[in-house]
Amino acid sequence: THFPLWMTDYSPQNHPLPQTYTDRFLNIILKVGRIKPLTSVMSKLGFSHMDAWHGNLMRKGDKIIAIDCETASIGPAFLDFGGILWNSSTVKGRQPHLERCLREALAFSFYQTVGEKCHNIDDVLY
């Protein structure tokens, strides 16, 4: 019951964003909307975490599960791959997730899971 009250108090009508911020944000959305993946598999729509990076992934046995899914939605596969494959976060000052062999393994695993063949790994990893 508290959430509807909070929404009333903190709605955009009561706290509008500056127009320059709104314009900039909409421009970014339009630019992202023009991104076209190099492979049709990466453009397939499905569950998209929308904040996928190694800090939001956990190992459970031999599986990797996503946590912290409050921003999840429907989206193209490449959105989550970008967060996982190219995120600049580090582990003890290193970036092990950026090693090509690990990125390739993840991409091949994705293709295998969706039942597709990966014809050119460079198009996936661009």
Disulfide bonds with the S-S distance in Angstrom:
none
